[in-house]
């Protein structure tokens, strides 16, 4: 799990142990399973959608993806610095080497409710080369297309 020593005692967060999360959160001995297609992957998308609703009062749909191929990467948001670098490479038409590809932890497709944007917005989450995961949800606030208020005189 992201390069932790094999002897580390880490529990995967599931319904049966979720109630104990808050009492042990500072021990860093509980992990969220972000394996594509599993509950943790979808749950992180749900949390990000709630974050957007809370911070910007905007409804979004965030769909977890197992993989994407041959998509037009018109708009993307890196949910961390490494994911932004990976997104930049893809946006510039570069191929990812296998080591970089395996650092991608999660992919999502975001659509903003009631906003006509032809292309989906992709969200990328990646680990550092040292296998550290740093999620920066605030990138969503600054990285999404936004309307500027019209000046009224």
Buried (B, 14 or more C-beta within 10 A) or exposed (E): EEEEEEEEEBEBBEEEEEEEEEEEEEEEEBBBEBEBEEBBBBBBBEBBBEBBEEEBEBEBEBBBBEEBEEEEBEBBBBBBEBBBBBBEBBEEEEEEEEEBEEBBBBBBBBBBEEEEEEEBBBBBBBBBEEEEBEBBBEBBBEBBEEEEEEEEE
